[in-house]
Structures are given as structure tokens and as C-alpha cells.
């Protein structure tokens, strides 16, 4: 493992470079090592945090944490002093809303939680075009995947209907015929 991680070279603009820090991009072992490392970091953080952390959810290096607001700055300072080349940042929820991965999480005033699909402002509504040379099963599975995500993420009927409408429009913009869209939606 040490040899794999320390002998990493890459080419950019016809020039060869040695990567001196971090794991090799594209190596099949890198995600595994990142997960092991992050689990170790996570255990150390949670031990230090004690009861201030109410909930902790992590996917690779993205974390959703529910904790006492008064403790956030102190915890962030501790975390950023753990390893010199590892820097943590945070976003506070605004208007009772925060995004985590592809999910937009809203907490209503009555305490109920509504989830919907989150997209960055840079979203271009582009996906695999139906006119591409990919096999038909790939195009159908691409279509189906969008509806599966909507179903898995949206826990509110109104949000789900809005997402289905968005996906339909996005797929049409990428030249998918209605029969393929409808078949995928029906399958899901």
C-alpha cells in the first residue's frame, strides 16, 4: 500500500509530475483507503464531541451533523488542527434548509422533514442524449435512474411530482421520446 500511495505520477500539458501528497486519483484502492482514514478521523471527532453531536451522517468525506450551535466553531477548530493537510468547512442551514449530497432537506415549522432533489446552480440539464450511439438498454436505464432517484429522495407527494416533471422536461430536452420516458416511470 505504501508503494502504491508514494509512487504516484501524472502527466499534464505534456509534462510529468509526481504527486507528493494524498492518494492516487483513479486508483481502485484510493476509495477504500479514504473510507478507512475517514472512519478513524470520525471516531476521534465523535469521541471529542461527546454529547454535543446529536446526529452524524457521513458519505465518504461529506458529513451532515446535528449539534449544538454554540459548539460548532470550537469543534471546527479542533477538527482543522487534527491533520495539517486536511481542512474541514461547514455550512449552516438557512431558512430551516440545508443540502446534503443530492438531497435538499427542509424542516417545517411543525417539525416535519421534507426532502427533495438538490441541484447546484450550475446544473445544465444535460444527460446522455437519446440520439447517442449507446445501446438502448443504457438509455432506458439512464431514464429509469432519474425516476428512481426522485422516488428515493422525495418524501413529499408535491416534491415528488415536481421532480418527475423536471425529469420529464430534462429528458425531452435530451431527445428522449415520451414512450421511453413513460415506460421508465411506469417501471419505477
N, CA and C of each residue as an Amber inpcrd file, in Angstrom:
protein
   564
   0.8320000  -1.1920000   0.0000000   0.0000000   0.0000000   0.0000000
   0.8740000   1.2520000   0.0000000   1.9110000   1.2310000   0.8100000
   2.7840000   2.4030000   0.8970000   3.3970000   2.7290000  -0.4670000
   3.8200000   1.6860000  -1.2080000   4.4260000   1.9080000  -2.5180000
   3.3920000   2.4940000  -3.4900000   2.1790000   1.9760000  -3.4540000
   1.1260000   2.4620000  -4.3510000   0.8430000   3.9390000  -4.0890000
   0.8320000   4.3070000  -2.8270000   0.4860000   5.6870000  -2.4640000
   1.6500000   6.6550000  -2.6030000   2.8750000   6.1500000  -2.5960000
   4.0150000   7.0760000  -2.6570000   4.6340000   7.1680000  -4.0540000
   4.2770000   6.2970000  -4.9420000   4.8390000   6.3250000  -6.2950000
   3.7430000   6.7230000  -7.2740000   3.2920000   7.9530000  -7.1620000
   2.1730000   8.4120000  -7.9810000   2.6400000   9.5370000  -8.8940000
   2.5010000   9.2880000 -10.1820000   2.8990000  10.2740000 -11.1740000
   1.7250000  10.5490000 -12.0970000   1.6990000  11.7470000 -12.6490000
   0.6620000  12.0760000 -13.6200000   1.2270000  13.0450000 -14.6420000
   0.5690000  13.1020000 -15.7820000   1.0230000  13.9690000 -16.8590000
   0.0040000  15.0720000 -17.0780000   0.5040000  16.2920000 -17.2570000
  -0.3440000  17.4350000 -17.5460000   0.4030000  18.3400000 -18.5190000
  -0.2450000  18.7030000 -19.6150000   0.3860000  19.5380000 -20.6470000
   1.7460000  18.9830000 -21.0770000   1.7790000  17.6850000 -21.3450000
   2.9940000  17.0010000 -21.7930000   4.1460000  17.0890000 -20.8040000
   3.8590000  17.3780000 -19.5510000   4.9000000  17.4050000 -18.5230000
   4.5440000  16.3930000 -17.4400000   5.5470000  15.6650000 -16.9590000
   5.3570000  14.6320000 -15.9480000   5.5300000  15.2380000 -14.5530000
   4.5900000  14.9300000 -13.6500000   4.6340000  15.4320000 -12.2830000
   4.5470000  14.2660000 -11.3030000   5.1300000  14.4500000 -10.1220000
   4.9870000  13.4800000  -9.0440000   4.0010000  14.0460000  -8.0240000
   3.0090000  13.2430000  -7.6690000   2.0610000  13.6440000  -6.6400000
   2.7170000  13.3460000  -5.2950000   2.9150000  14.3750000  -4.4830000
   3.6560000  14.2030000  -3.2360000   2.7570000  14.0490000  -2.0150000
   1.4510000  14.2670000  -2.1920000   0.5530000  14.1700000  -1.0390000
  -0.7900000  13.6300000  -1.5000000  -1.4130000  12.8640000  -0.6700000
  -2.7370000  12.3540000  -0.9840000  -2.6730000  11.0090000  -1.6890000
  -3.8250000  10.5170000  -2.0340000  -3.9410000   9.2140000  -2.6860000
  -4.0280000   9.3820000  -4.1930000  -3.6050000   8.3610000  -4.9320000
  -3.6470000   8.4740000  -6.3920000  -5.0760000   8.5170000  -6.9260000
  -5.3660000   9.5210000  -7.7370000  -6.6880000   9.6260000  -8.3490000
  -6.8600000   8.5080000  -9.3570000  -8.0250000   7.8590000  -9.3230000
  -8.3150000   6.8020000 -10.2760000  -7.8470000   5.4250000  -9.8420000
  -7.0860000   5.3500000  -8.7680000  -6.6300000   4.0410000  -8.2910000
  -7.7870000   3.3300000  -7.5920000  -7.9780000   2.0440000  -7.8570000
  -9.0830000   1.3200000  -7.2280000  -8.9580000   1.2100000  -5.7100000
  -7.7510000   1.3820000  -5.1710000  -7.5740000   1.2580000  -3.7250000
  -7.8530000   2.5770000  -2.9900000  -7.8200000   3.6960000  -3.7080000
  -7.9850000   5.0010000  -3.0610000  -9.3050000   5.1520000  -2.3000000
 -10.4700000   4.8140000  -2.8850000 -11.7160000   4.9690000  -2.1250000
 -11.7340000   4.1490000  -0.8320000 -11.1790000   2.9560000  -0.8690000
 -11.1270000   2.1210000   0.3270000 -10.2670000   2.7740000   1.4050000
  -9.0920000   3.2740000   1.0130000  -8.1960000   3.9130000   1.9740000
  -8.7970000   5.2020000   2.5280000  -9.4870000   5.9510000   1.6720000
 -10.1560000   7.1720000   2.1430000 -11.2010000   6.8220000   3.1890000
 -11.9780000   5.7820000   2.9240000 -13.0270000   5.4030000   3.8650000
 -12.4410000   4.9490000   5.2000000 -11.3670000   4.1800000   5.1720000
 -10.7130000   3.7420000   6.4080000 -10.1820000   4.9560000   7.1720000
  -9.5320000   5.8600000   6.4570000  -8.9870000   7.0540000   7.0980000
 -10.1060000   7.9070000   7.6870000 -11.1660000   8.1410000   6.9050000
 -12.2580000   8.9860000   7.3930000 -12.9700000   8.3440000   8.5880000
 -13.0480000   7.0380000   8.6120000 -13.6610000   6.3710000   9.7640000
 -12.8230000   6.6060000  11.0230000 -11.5100000   6.5670000  10.8800000
 -10.6140000   6.8360000  12.0030000 -10.7800000   8.2830000  12.4780000
 -10.8040000   9.2160000  11.5340000 -10.9960000  10.6340000  11.8610000
 -12.3420000  10.8280000  12.5370000 -13.3700000  10.2110000  11.9900000
 -14.7240000  10.3250000  12.5230000 -14.7920000   9.8440000  13.9780000
 -14.1840000   8.7010000  14.2610000 -14.1890000   8.1780000  15.6280000
 -13.5240000   9.1460000  16.5960000 -12.4260000   9.7300000  16.1730000
 -11.7100000  10.6920000  17.0180000 -12.5610000  11.9400000  17.2670000
 -13.2160000  12.4160000  16.2210000 -14.0690000  13.6050000  16.3520000
 -15.2440000  13.3150000  17.2790000 -15.9060000  12.2000000  17.0870000
 -17.0770000  11.8780000  17.9010000 -16.7120000  11.6340000  19.3600000
 -15.5360000  11.0880000  19.5870000 -15.0770000  10.9080000  20.9710000
 -14.8710000  12.2620000  21.6320000 -14.2730000  13.1890000  20.9160000
 -14.0320000  14.5450000  21.4460000 -15.3520000  15.2980000  21.6310000
 -16.2800000  15.1230000  20.6830000 -17.5360000  15.8880000  20.7040000
 -18.4510000  15.4720000  21.8380000 -18.4240000  14.2030000  22.1920000
 -19.2950000  13.7320000  23.2670000 -20.7610000  13.9530000  22.9530000
 -21.4760000  14.5360000  23.8930000 -22.9240000  14.7200000  23.7730000
 -23.3270000  15.9170000  22.9170000 -22.3510000  16.7450000  22.4820000
 -22.7300000  17.9150000  21.6770000 -23.2400000  17.5120000  20.2990000
 -22.8170000  16.3520000  19.7990000 -23.2850000  15.8680000  18.4980000
 -24.5250000  15.0130000  18.7220000 -25.6350000  15.4460000  18.1430000
 -26.9030000  14.7240000  18.2840000 -27.0430000  13.6540000  17.1960000
 -26.6410000  13.9820000  15.9530000 -26.7020000  13.0550000  14.8200000
 -25.4650000  13.2650000  13.9540000 -24.9840000  12.1860000  13.3570000
 -23.8060000  12.2460000  12.4850000 -24.0390000  11.2910000  11.3230000
 -24.0520000  11.8340000  10.0940000 -24.2150000  11.0270000   8.8920000
 -23.0590000  11.3640000   7.9640000 -22.3860000  10.3290000   7.4470000
 -21.2410000  10.5790000   6.5750000 -21.3250000   9.6920000   5.3450000
 -20.9900000  10.2830000   4.2020000 -20.7770000   9.5380000   2.9720000
 -19.4420000  10.0040000   2.4130000 -18.4480000   9.1430000   2.4220000
 -17.0650000   9.4200000   2.0420000 -16.5510000  10.5910000   2.8720000
 -16.4890000  11.8050000   2.3110000 -15.9890000  12.9420000   3.0830000
 -17.0440000  14.0280000   3.2720000 -18.2910000  13.7400000   2.9490000
 -19.3870000  14.6750000   3.1860000 -20.1400000  14.2230000   4.4280000
 -20.3760000  15.1590000   5.3230000 -20.9860000  14.8160000   6.5910000
 -22.1360000  15.7590000   6.8900000 -23.2110000  15.2170000   7.4000000
 -24.3320000  16.0050000   7.9080000 -24.3310000  15.8100000   9.4130000
 -24.1630000  16.9110000  10.1450000 -24.0420000  16.8330000  11.6000000
 -25.0960000  17.7210000  12.2350000 -25.7650000  17.1560000  13.2150000
 -26.6980000  17.9440000  14.0270000 -26.0610000  18.0520000  15.3980000
 -25.7630000  19.2980000  15.7880000 -25.1010000  19.5170000  17.0770000
 -25.4770000  20.8820000  17.6360000 -25.0810000  21.1100000  18.8580000
 -25.3350000  22.3920000  19.4980000 -24.6080000  23.4910000  18.7250000
 -25.3560000  24.5180000  18.3360000 -24.7700000  25.5850000  17.5200000
 -23.6150000  26.2920000  18.2230000 -23.7040000  26.4210000  19.5370000
 -22.6550000  27.1020000  20.2950000 -21.3190000  26.3620000  20.2330000
 -21.3310000  25.0770000  19.8900000 -20.1210000  24.2630000  19.8730000
 -19.4870000  24.1420000  18.4890000 -20.1470000  24.6580000  17.4600000
 -19.6830000  24.4460000  16.0810000 -18.2880000  25.0100000  15.8510000
 -18.0500000  26.2620000  16.2170000 -16.7460000  26.8930000  15.9600000
 -15.6200000  26.1740000  16.6940000 -15.8530000  25.8080000  17.9320000
 -14.8370000  25.1040000  18.7090000 -14.5390000  23.7340000  18.0910000
 -15.5910000  23.0260000  17.6720000 -15.4010000  21.7170000  17.0670000
 -14.6610000  21.8310000  15.7310000 -15.0050000  22.8380000  14.9290000
 -14.3370000  23.0370000  13.6440000 -12.8480000  23.3370000  13.8560000
 -12.5450000  24.1430000  14.8390000 -11.1460000  24.4580000  15.1410000
 -10.3940000  23.1930000  15.5370000 -10.9920000  22.3770000  16.3760000
 -10.3740000  21.1060000  16.7820000 -10.1390000  20.2140000  15.5600000
 -11.1480000  20.0750000  14.7250000 -11.0530000  19.2060000  13.5560000
  -9.9680000  19.6740000  12.5900000  -9.8560000  20.9830000  12.3970000
  -8.8700000  21.5070000  11.4570000  -7.4450000  21.4730000  12.0080000
  -7.2890000  21.1880000  13.2890000  -5.9570000  21.0430000  13.8690000
  -5.5270000  19.5860000  13.9670000  -6.3920000  18.6620000  13.5820000
  -6.0800000  17.2380000  13.6910000  -4.9720000  16.8200000  12.7190000
  -5.0770000  17.2220000  11.4770000  -4.1340000  16.8560000  10.4230000
  -3.8320000  18.1120000   9.6150000  -2.5590000  18.4250000   9.4040000
  -2.2080000  19.7040000   8.7600000  -2.7380000  19.8780000   7.3370000
  -2.9310000  18.7940000   6.5830000  -3.3530000  18.9280000   5.1910000
  -4.8340000  18.6080000   4.9840000  -5.5510000  18.4380000   6.0530000
  -6.9730000  18.1360000   5.9820000  -7.7390000  19.3310000   6.5400000
  -8.6040000  19.9230000   5.7200000  -9.3570000  21.0970000   6.1500000
 -10.8460000  20.8330000   6.0430000 -11.5310000  21.1040000   7.1280000
 -12.9770000  20.9470000   7.1780000 -13.6360000  22.3030000   7.0100000
 -14.7550000  22.3190000   6.3280000 -15.5770000  23.5180000   6.2060000
 -16.9930000  23.1330000   6.6140000 -17.8400000  24.1290000   6.7940000
 -19.2140000  23.8010000   7.1330000 -20.1710000  24.8290000   6.5650000
 -21.3850000  24.4010000   6.4170000 -22.4770000  25.2760000   6.0160000
 -23.5660000  25.1340000   7.0640000 -24.0770000  26.2520000   7.5140000
 -25.2110000  26.2110000   8.4320000 -26.4900000  26.1840000   7.6200000
 -27.5040000  25.5970000   8.1800000 -28.7770000  25.6240000   7.4720000
 -29.3140000  27.0370000   7.4640000 -30.0040000  27.3960000   6.4090000
 -30.6050000  28.7170000   6.2630000 -32.0730000  28.5320000   5.9380000
 -32.9040000  29.3020000   6.6000000 -34.3540000  29.2000000   6.4250000
 -34.8250000  27.7590000   6.6320000 -34.2270000  27.1100000   7.6340000
 -34.6040000  25.7400000   8.0080000 -34.3380000  24.7430000   6.8810000
 -33.3160000  25.0470000   6.0370000 -32.9930000  24.2240000   4.8730000
 -31.4850000  24.0170000   4.7740000 -31.0990000  22.8010000   4.3520000
 -29.6870000  22.5180000   4.0670000 -29.6290000  21.4060000   3.0260000
 -28.5700000  21.4100000   2.2360000 -28.4040000  20.3190000   1.2730000
 -27.3270000  19.3690000   1.7710000 -27.5220000  18.0980000   1.4660000
 -26.5510000  17.0470000   1.7920000 -26.5390000  16.0890000   0.6220000
 -25.3940000  16.0110000  -0.0450000 -25.2480000  15.2150000  -1.2560000
 -26.2710000  15.6830000  -2.2820000 -27.1300000  14.8120000  -2.7820000
 -28.1280000  15.1970000  -3.7880000 -29.4840000  15.5060000  -3.1600000
 -29.4980000  15.7240000  -1.8770000 -30.7550000  15.8680000  -1.1540000
 -30.8690000  17.2710000  -0.5450000 -32.0130000  17.8940000  -0.7450000
 -32.3370000  19.1600000  -0.0980000 -33.2530000  18.8210000   1.0730000
 -32.8370000  19.1920000   2.2710000 -33.5730000  18.8510000   3.4830000
 -34.1890000  20.1210000   4.0570000 -35.5030000  20.0990000   4.2450000
 -36.2250000  21.2350000   4.8120000 -36.9580000  20.7590000   6.0660000
 -36.8460000  21.5410000   7.1280000 -37.5810000  21.2350000   8.3470000
 -38.6930000  22.2710000   8.4760000 -39.9180000  21.7980000   8.4010000
 -41.0670000  22.7020000   8.5130000 -41.2170000  23.1840000   9.9490000
 -41.9840000  24.2280000  10.1340000 -42.1810000  24.7960000  11.4750000
 -42.8200000  23.8000000  12.4260000 -43.6200000  22.8630000  11.8830000
 -44.2450000  21.8520000  12.7410000 -43.2900000  20.7000000  13.0670000
 -42.0310000  20.7710000  12.5690000 -41.0230000  19.7610000  12.8720000
 -40.9190000  18.6410000  11.8500000 -41.8390000  18.5840000  10.8900000
 -41.7510000  17.5390000   9.8730000 -40.6150000  17.8590000   8.9040000
 -40.0140000  16.8090000   8.3780000 -38.8840000  16.9550000   7.4710000
 -39.3340000  16.6000000   6.0640000 -39.0350000  17.4880000   5.1130000
 -39.3560000  17.2690000   3.7080000 -38.0420000  17.1960000   2.9500000
 -37.9030000  16.1600000   2.1210000 -36.6900000  16.0160000   1.3200000
 -37.0380000  16.0580000  -0.1620000 -36.1490000  16.6740000  -0.9210000
 -36.3020000  16.7430000  -2.3720000 -34.9160000  16.6860000  -3.0030000
 -34.8760000  16.6020000  -4.3130000 -33.6020000  16.5080000  -5.0280000
 -32.9400000  17.8880000  -5.0450000 -31.6540000  17.9180000  -4.7200000
 -30.8750000  19.1560000  -4.7280000 -30.0320000  19.2160000  -5.9960000
 -30.0500000  20.3600000  -6.6370000 -29.1940000  20.6100000  -7.8010000
 -28.4340000  21.9020000  -7.5850000 -27.1730000  21.8880000  -7.9890000
 -26.3780000  23.1130000  -7.9120000 -26.8960000  24.1180000  -8.9330000
 -26.5730000  25.3690000  -8.7150000 -26.9950000  26.4280000  -9.6470000
 -26.3720000  26.2310000 -11.0280000 -25.2910000  25.4830000 -11.0940000
 -24.5960000  25.2480000 -12.3670000 -25.1980000  24.0900000 -13.1640000
 -26.2770000  23.4940000 -12.6660000 -26.9200000  22.3760000 -13.3660000
 -27.2970000  22.7940000 -14.7840000 -26.9370000  21.9730000 -15.7630000
 -27.1800000  22.3050000 -17.1750000 -28.3210000  21.5130000 -17.8000000
 -28.9110000  20.6030000 -17.0460000 -29.9970000  19.7470000 -17.5380000
 -29.5320000  18.8350000 -18.6760000 -28.2520000  18.5780000 -18.7400000
 -27.7090000  17.6830000 -19.7650000 -27.5660000  16.2860000 -19.1840000
 -27.8450000  15.3120000 -20.0270000 -27.6420000  13.9100000 -19.6960000
 -27.3280000  13.1820000 -20.9980000 -27.1610000  11.9030000 -20.9270000
 -26.9140000  11.1050000 -22.1130000 -28.0440000  11.3350000 -23.1160000
 -27.7040000  11.8060000 -24.3050000 -28.7460000  12.0680000 -25.3070000
 -29.2790000  10.7660000 -25.8870000 -30.5550000  10.7790000 -26.1750000
 -31.1890000   9.5880000 -26.7220000 -30.6190000   9.2430000 -28.0990000
 -30.1340000  10.2440000 -28.8170000 -29.5940000  10.0180000 -30.1620000
 -28.1510000   9.5130000 -30.1390000 -27.5920000   9.2960000 -28.9600000
 -26.2120000   8.8130000 -28.8710000 -26.1270000   7.3720000 -29.3740000
 -24.9260000   6.8970000 -29.5530000 -24.7110000   5.5380000 -30.0570000
 -24.6890000   4.4860000 -28.9480000 -25.1400000   4.8470000 -27.7630000
 -25.1900000   3.8740000 -26.6630000 -26.3080000   2.8580000 -26.9200000
 -26.1710000   1.6700000 -26.3480000 -27.2410000   0.6750000 -26.5090000
 -28.5510000   1.1840000 -25.8950000 -29.6580000   0.7220000 -26.4230000
 -30.9700000   1.1710000 -25.9380000 -31.1810000   0.8680000 -24.4640000
 -30.6720000  -0.2740000 -23.9830000 -30.8660000  -0.5790000 -22.5600000
 -30.1400000   0.4300000 -21.6750000 -29.0320000   0.9790000 -22.1260000
 -28.3110000   2.0030000 -21.3630000 -29.1370000   3.2730000 -21.2900000
 -29.7250000   3.6610000 -22.4110000 -30.5610000   4.8750000 -22.4330000
 -31.8050000   4.6870000 -21.5670000 -32.4090000   3.5070000 -21.6350000
 -33.5930000   3.2460000 -20.8080000 -33.2270000   3.2590000 -19.3240000
 -32.1040000   2.6380000 -18.9670000 -31.6740000   2.6150000 -17.5630000
 -31.3000000   4.0020000 -17.0570000 -30.7560000   4.8410000 -17.9230000
 -30.4860000   6.2300000 -17.5550000 -31.7880000   6.9220000 -17.2000000
 -32.7940000   6.7330000 -18.0360000 -34.1140000   7.3250000 -17.8020000
 -34.6940000   6.8180000 -16.4890000 -34.6480000   5.5270000 -16.3130000
 -35.2010000   4.9030000 -15.1080000 -34.4890000   5.3960000 -13.8450000
 -33.1690000   5.5800000 -13.9380000 -32.3720000   6.0090000 -12.7870000
 -32.8610000   7.3560000 -12.2420000 -33.1610000   8.2980000 -13.1250000
 -33.6440000   9.6100000 -12.6650000 -34.9430000   9.4820000 -11.8680000
 -35.8400000   8.6380000 -12.3350000 -37.1030000   8.4510000 -11.6160000
 -36.8920000   7.6950000 -10.3060000 -35.9510000   6.7620000 -10.2870000
 -35.6460000   6.0490000  -9.0450000 -35.0820000   7.0070000  -7.9970000
 -34.2250000   7.9220000  -8.4210000 -33.6870000   8.9290000  -7.5030000
 -34.7970000   9.7940000  -6.9400000 -35.6930000  10.2300000  -7.8020000
 -36.8140000  11.0610000  -7.3500000 -37.6290000  10.3130000  -6.3020000
 -37.9200000   9.0670000  -6.5750000 -38.7210000   8.2620000  -5.6510000
 -37.9920000   8.0350000  -4.3290000 -36.6920000   7.8030000  -4.3970000
 -35.9120000   7.5320000  -3.1920000 -35.7000000   8.7790000  -2.3340000
 -35.5540000   9.9290000  -2.9670000 -35.2070000  11.1450000  -2.2300000
 -36.4430000  11.9270000  -1.7780000 -37.4260000  12.0910000  -2.6320000
 -38.5850000  12.9440000  -2.3170000 -39.5530000  12.1970000  -1.4040000
 -39.7580000  12.7290000  -0.2100000 -40.6690000  12.0790000   0.7360000
 -42.0190000  12.7910000   0.8280000 -42.2500000  13.7300000  -0.0490000
 -43.4770000  14.5130000  -0.0530000 -44.0740000  14.4330000  -1.4600000
 -45.3520000  14.1700000  -1.5670000 -46.0080000  13.9700000  -2.8660000
 -45.8090000  15.1890000  -3.7780000 -45.9420000  16.3910000  -3.2250000
 -45.7810000  17.6000000  -4.0490000 -44.3500000  17.6840000  -4.6010000
 -43.3620000  17.4250000  -3.7510000 -41.9640000  17.4660000  -4.1830000
 -41.6940000  16.3810000  -5.2300000 -42.2610000  15.2030000  -5.0250000
 -42.0760000  14.1080000  -5.9770000 -42.6660000  14.4700000  -7.3370000
 -43.8670000  15.0250000  -7.3590000 -44.4930000  15.4210000  -8.6270000
 -43.6790000  16.4980000  -9.3430000 -43.1370000  17.4530000  -8.5810000
 -42.2960000  18.4940000  -9.1800000 -41.0270000  17.8860000  -9.7840000
 -40.4380000  16.9240000  -9.0830000 -39.2190000  16.2910000  -9.5780000
 -39.5100000  15.4550000 -10.8210000 -40.6170000  14.7390000 -10.8260000
 -40.9940000  13.9540000 -12.0110000 -41.1730000  14.8790000 -13.2080000
 -41.8050000  16.0240000 -12.9930000 -41.9870000  16.9950000 -14.0750000
 -40.6390000  17.5220000 -14.5670000 -39.7320000  17.8280000 -13.6320000
 -38.3980000  18.3050000 -14.0020000 -37.6760000  17.2460000 -14.8450000
 -37.7220000  15.9890000 -14.3970000 -37.0380000  14.9010000 -15.1000000
 -37.6310000  14.7220000 -16.4970000 -38.9560000  14.7670000 -16.6090000
 -39.6030000  14.6460000 -17.9210000 -39.0920000  15.7250000 -18.8760000
 -39.0700000  16.9750000 -18.4060000 -38.6270000  18.0950000 -19.2490000
 -37.1590000  17.9570000 -19.6170000 -36.3480000  17.5440000 -18.6540000
 -34.9220000  17.3800000 -18.9060000 -34.6800000  16.2690000 -19.9340000
 -35.4040000  15.1640000 -19.7900000 -35.2470000  14.0590000 -20.7420000
 -35.7260000  14.4620000 -22.1370000 -36.8410000  15.1750000 -22.2020000
 -37.3240000  15.6460000 -23.5140000 -36.2950000  16.5690000 -24.1620000
 -35.6690000  17.4310000 -23.3640000 -34.6400000  18.3390000 -23.8880000
 -33.4320000  17.5600000 -24.4190000 -33.2640000  16.3280000 -23.9390000
 -32.1730000  15.4760000 -24.3980000 -32.6630000  14.4140000 -25.3840000
 -33.8050000  14.7350000 -26.0240000 -34.3540000  13.9830000 -27.1700000
 -34.9070000  12.5970000 -26.8330000 -35.3120000  12.3860000 -25.5900000
 -35.9360000  11.1090000 -25.2300000 -37.3990000  11.1470000 -25.6530000
 -37.8740000  10.0940000 -26.3170000 -39.2840000  10.0650000 -26.7150000
 -40.1890000   9.8210000 -25.4960000 -41.4090000  10.3160000 -25.5870000
 -42.3620000  10.1700000 -24.4890000 -42.5840000   8.7120000 -24.1180000
 -42.6150000   7.8090000 -25.0980000 -42.8740000   6.3990000 -24.7870000
 -41.7810000   5.8160000 -23.9060000 -40.5260000   6.2160000 -24.1090000
 -39.4220000   5.7390000 -23.2680000 -39.5260000   6.3330000 -21.8640000
 -39.8420000   7.6160000 -21.7990000 -39.9950000   8.2920000 -20.5070000
 -41.1290000   7.6470000 -19.7100000 -42.2770000   7.4720000 -20.3690000
 -43.4420000   6.8920000 -19.6880000 -43.2050000   5.4450000 -19.2450000
 -42.5200000   4.6810000 -20.0900000 -42.2120000   3.2900000 -19.7410000
 -41.2980000   3.2210000 -18.5200000 -40.3020000   4.0880000 -18.4860000
 -39.3690000   4.1050000 -17.3440000 -40.1050000   4.5150000 -16.0640000
 -40.9420000   5.5220000 -16.1710000 -41.6970000   5.9840000 -14.9980000
 -42.6240000   4.8870000 -14.4920000 -43.2820000   4.2040000 -15.4020000
 -44.1910000   3.1160000 -15.0280000 -43.4150000   1.9800000 -14.3580000
 -42.2240000   1.6820000 -14.8540000 -41.3860000   0.6290000 -14.2790000
 -41.0060000   0.9540000 -12.8260000 -40.7120000   2.2140000 -12.5970000
 -40.3040000   2.6430000 -11.2550000 -41.5210000   2.7300000 -10.3570000
